[in-house]
Each structure stands twice: as C-alpha cells, then as structure tokens.
Amino acid sequence: MYKYTLKRLILAFITAFIIISLTFLLMKLLPFSKPIGNDQTKLAYYLTQVNQGLVVDFNVPTAGYGESLFNTTDTAHIMHYFYKRPIMEQYFAWIHNIFTRWDWGVSTYIAPNQDAMAYILSRLPSTIKVNIISVFISVPIGIMLGIWAALKKNTMTDHIISTVVMIFISLPSFIIITFLMLIFCYQNQILPSQWYSVQDPISTKILSYIIPVASLSFGSICGYTRFTRAELTEVMSSDYLLLARTKGLTKSQTVIRHALRNAMVPIFPSILAEFVNVMSGSMILEKLYGIPGVGSLFITAIGRSDYNLLLVDMAFYTIIGLTAGIILDLSYGFIDPRIRMGGKK
C-alpha cells in the first residue's frame, strides 16, 4: 500500500503539472490580459508583472518584443514602455514564482492587483458550506432509499423509487434550480431568489441555503440510491447469504450482518470522494443563484478575460479532481483488507 500510495501521488503530481502547464501555455497564446483603472493602477499592475518575469520594462521604445502593451510616465517623470516576454520565458518565470514564492500572479479585472490565489481562497468558504450540507443530506437519504428499494425488489415500491431516480438523475442541477427558483422565488415568493448578503437577517441567510442545497442534493441522492440498490441486490442473491439463511438466520439478520456490510465496501469510497469533490462546487448553479464561490468565479473570469484568476481556478479544479481520485482508490484498501492484501502471494 505504501508503494502504491507513493506511486499514485507521483503520478497525480505529474498529471497536474502537465495539465496546468498546458493551460498556462494555451492562455498565453490569447491576447494579453490588460488591467482596468487609471494610469497609476495600470502602472502598478505592469510593474508587478515585471517583478514576476512576465513583462519587460524599457525607458524607450524597443524593437524585438512586438507592440508595446502600455506606456506611461511615473511620478519621477520616468517613461515606462512595457512589452510581453516570449511565452517560454513567461512559463519558466511563472514556474519559478510558484515553487519559490507560491506566487500565482494577480487579478487583472475582477480584483485588480490582488493576489489570485488569495482571492480564490477567500471565495472558497461559500462553496464549501453549500456543498458540504448537500453531502450530509444526500448520503443518508440516498443510502436509505437504495436499501428500501433493494429489500422491495420488483415490487411497486421498487418501481416507483427507480422511476423517480431515473427522472431526477437525468436532470442537471442547473435545470432543477431553475424550476425551484421559478416556483418558490418568483411565482410564490416563499424563498429568496439570490444568495444572502452580510446585512440580511439570520432567517434570510438560512432560507438562502434551501434552493442551492436542494438542487445539488437531488442528483447525489439519486446516484447513491441507484448504486446502493444495485450493490445490495447483487449481494443478497449470492450463495453465502443463501447458506446463512439455511443455517437458521432470519432475513433481517442476514441483511444487517452480512449483506449491508459487503454492499457498503464499494459505496463508502464514493462517499469519501464526494467529501473532497464538494470543494469544486457547481459553476452554473453558483452563477444562477449569485453564490460568491469558486464555481461562479470560473465563469466570470472567462467572460471578463481575467486569465490569471482563470488559471488559478483551473489549477484548483485539477488538484481537487486528482485528490478525489486518489482517495477513492486508496479507500478501497483501507475499508476492505482483502483488497489491500490482494497483491501478496
């Protein structure tokens, strides 16, 4: 397990490095992301880019670097002509800044001259709060419905649960939140139509969680229900459960002592991975409901060409996805020792 864990971590690091590097190079092929604001704000931004090794500063116009990005005079009456460095020079400077100073660059439009990584982390709590609540709601409900459907296999109860699951699992969360907002916010005005602000009372803040949490929970509940039903149904039809019944155990005893324990082996790892995946949030859902999280920031950064923020957000999603995959794979061995010992002869 130690060798396998180390191997997975190294492969995850290499994969993340390749993805993030390609993202950086492709973004740098786009037009340079120019800041907004007055000349002093722009000057501060470009001086930061010079310090990061992405831009070069001259006192006179210079050939060989293409068109000047920006030129101005500072308070000391010194002229500045800023030019974009070649892409590979920018890339190696960017890598050096990350590994030596943990500097991912600054925002150009959404939060001018603010550290991009710090800004991403400041928006992370809103994403975590909504998604972590949806996990705590969806996991027990989904598993209980799956157990109920498996115990009532091929009955009317099973058919109803399976039909409802197939309907809701086919609907993405942004479709569900659209209908919920239409019914409960605009037609009946029962719930707030946007995420709460700091000045809102505590009741409004609590009500603001209902629609996004419900929208995220529907799909997860359906997924856990279908997965639990399939696993438990397969285990209950196995030979060793039939042997347990012939030895005198009741149906409830065989289900609780044997069937559930074995069916949970593939289910629990997916729950652990879900706890990691909650940090990634839902991009469109956050944008529709006005949640100031990392998901809505990703869409905003694309629309406003804030490439530094977009790059950090992409790196964040890449690391979260790879981490969830590692936890999912490793958890199988910790939950079931037979899997962990499978490589030994």
N, C-alpha and C positions, 0 to 999 in steps of 0.2 A: 504493500500500500504506500509506503514512503517513497519508493522509486516511482510508482505510478503517479502519485501526487506531484512530485517534483517534475516529472515529465510533462504533466498537464499544465502546470504553472509556466514552465518554459515555453511550451507551445502557445499558450494563451498570450504570453508577453510578445512573442514573435508575431503572432497574428494581429494583435492590437497595434504593434509598431508599424506593420505593413499597411493596415487599413488607415491609420491616422496619417502616415506619411503620404500615401496616395491621395487622401483627402486634401492635405495641405498643398501638394503639387498641383492638383486639379483646380483648386480655388485660386491659386496664384496665377493661373492662366487666364482668369477672368480680369476685367478691368479693375484697377487698383481701388480699394475701398477708401474713398475720401471722406474726411470728417465734416461735420456741420459746425456752425457757430461763427464767431467773428475771427479776425485775423490772429488775435492773440491765442484763442483756443486752438486754432489750426496749427499755429506755430508750436504750441506745447505738444500737440499730438505728433507732429513730424519730428520734433526733437526726441520724443520717446522712441519713435521708430528708428531714428539714427542710433540711439543708445542700444536698441535691440539688434542692430545689424541688418535691418531690413531695408533701410533707406540710406542714401549717401547725401551729405550736405556740402555744397560748394558756395563760395562767396561771389563767384562769377558764373555766367552760363558756360556749360561744359558739354562737349560733344561726346558721343560714345555711350550714353545712358538713355538715349531716346528723348522723349518730350518731358519737360520739367513738370513734376507733379504740383508744385506750389512754390511761389517765391514771394518774399516779403522782407521788410526791414524791422529789426528788433528795436528795443528801447535804447540800445547803444549805437543805433544807426548803422548796424552791420547788415549787409544784404545776405539773404539765405536763398539758395536755389536747391530744391530737394529733387532727387532722382531715385527711381526704383532700381535696386540692385538686381543682378541676374537671378533667376529663380533658384538655381542650385546654391548660390551664396546665401540667399534668404533661408533656404531649407537648413543648411548646416548651422547657420546662426540661430535659427529657431530651435533646433535640436539642442544646441549648446545652452540656450537660455532655460530650456525645460529641465535638463539634467543638472545644471549648476545652480540655478536660482528659482526653479519652479515658476518660471515666468512664461505664461501662455499668451501674452500680448494684452492689448487694451481694446475696449469697445470704441467704435467709430461713430455710431449713430444713436443707438438705443440708450447707452450710458456713456457719453463721450469722455474719453481718457480714464475711465475706470477699469481696474483690473478685471479681465474677462473671467478668470477662474473664480475670483471672489464674488463677482456678480452672479454667476451660476449658482454658487453655494448659498447665496442669500435667498434665492428663489426655490431652493430645494425643500425647505420645510412644508410649504403649501402642497407640493406634490406628494410628499411622504404622508402627510396627515390624511388626505383624501384616500389614497390607495391602501394605506395600512388598515383603515377602518373597513374598506371594502373586502379586504382579505379576511379579517376576523368575522365578518358577516357571511361571506360566501363559502368558506371552508366547512363550518359545521352544517350549514343548511344543505349544501351540495352533497356532502357525505351521507347525511341522514336520508335525503331523498333517494340517493343511489341504493342505500341498504333497503329502504322500503320497497323500491321497485324490484330489486333482486329477490326479496322474500315473497313478493306477489307476482312472480314471473308469469307472463302470459295470461294475466287477469286484466280486468277493466282498469284497475288502479295502475298497473304497469303500462298499459297502452296510453292512458291519459298523461302520465308523467313523461313517457318517451316522446309523445307528440308535442307537448309543451316545450320540452328540452330541444327538440329539433327546430322548432319555430324560433325560439329566442337565441339559440346558438348560431343561427344563420344571420342574425341582425347585428351589425357592428354597434359599438357603444354610442357613436355619434348619431346614429339613427334613433336609438332609444331615447337619448337625452333630448333630441329634437321634439319627439312626441310628448315626453314628460313636461318639457317647458311649455309646449303649446297648450296642454290640458291644465296643468296645475299653476302655471305662471301667468299666462295671457288670457285664457278663457275664464278660469275660476279665481285667479289671483290669490291662491292659497299659500304659495311658496314664493320666495324672492327669485327674480329672473337672472340675477347676477351674483357673483361672489361678494361676500361681505367686505366692508371697509373697516378701518380701525375705529371710526366714530360710531358704528352701528351697535345697538344694544346686544346683550348676550343671547337673547331669544332669536334675533335675526341671524346671528352667527351660527347658532345651532341648526336653524332651518336651512341655511345655505348648504349644509352638507348633504341633505337628503337626496336631492336630484343627482349630483355627480356620483355619490356613493352608490345609489341605486343603479345608475347607468353602467357603472363598472362592475357591479356585483352580478347582474343578470347573466352575462356571458360566463363568468367564473363558476357560478352556481350550476349552470347547465353543463359545463365541462366536467366538473367534479362529479355531478350526478351520473353522467354517461360513463365516465371512467370507472367509478365505484361499482355501478351496476354490472358492467362488463366483467370486471375482475372478480367480484363476489359470485356472480353466476357461474363463471368458469371453475372457481374453487369448489363451489357447492356440488358440482357434477363430477368431482374427482373420486377416485377409488378409495382413498383413505378416509374420506368422510362417510362413504357407504360402510366401510369397515367399522368406523366409530359408532354408527347407528346400530349395526348388528351386535355390537358389544353391549348395547343397552343404554347408550346416551340418548337423551331426547333431542328433538330438532333444535331447540333453543340452546342447549349445551354444545352441540356440535358447531352451531353458527358462532357462538360467542368465543368458545375455547379454541377452535381450530380455523374455521372459515374466515372470520374477520381478521385474525392475526396474520394469516397468509395473504389475504387480499390487500392488507394495508402496506405490504412491502413495496409495491410499485407506486402506491398512492402518496405515501409520506414524502418521498423525494420531490415529487412535483409540488407539494406544499412548501417545502424548503426553498425551492427555486422561485416560487411565487413571491415569497417574502423578499427576495433580492430584486425581483423584477418590478416590485411596486415602486421602486425609486425612479424607474423610467417614465412612469405616468402615462397619460394619454394625450397626445398632441392636440388632436382636433377637439376632444372633449373640453380640455382646458381653455382652448381658444374660444369655443362657443359660450362657455359659462363665465369667462373672464377670470379664471383662476390664475394668479400670478406664479405659475410653476415653470419648470424647465421645459415641459412639453409645448406650452404656448409660446415660450421664448424661442424655441426652434423655428416655428413658423414665422414669427415676427422677424427674426434675424434673416431669414431667406427673403422675405418681402422687402426689407429695408437694406439689403446687401451689407449687413454687418458681418463680414466674413470671419473676423476674429472670434466673436461670440458664437457664430455658427460652427466654427472649427472645434471650440472647446465643448460645445453641446454634443457634437458628433463623437468626440473622444469619450465623453461621459457615457453616451448610449452604448458605444462599443465595449467599454470596460464593464458596464452593467450586464450586457448580454453574455460576455465571455465568463464573467464571475458566476452568473446563474447556471451556465452550462457545467462549470467545474463542480459547483456544489451539488448539482443534480447527479453527476456521475459518481462523485465520492460518497454521497449519502447512501447509495445502494449498498456499498460495502459495510458501512457503519450500522445500518439497520438490519441487514441480513448477513451474519458471519459466513454463511455458505458461499456467498458471492466473494467476500473478501479472501477466503481460503481457496477459491477456485483455481488459482494459479499454482498451488502447491501440489506436488505429486506424493 
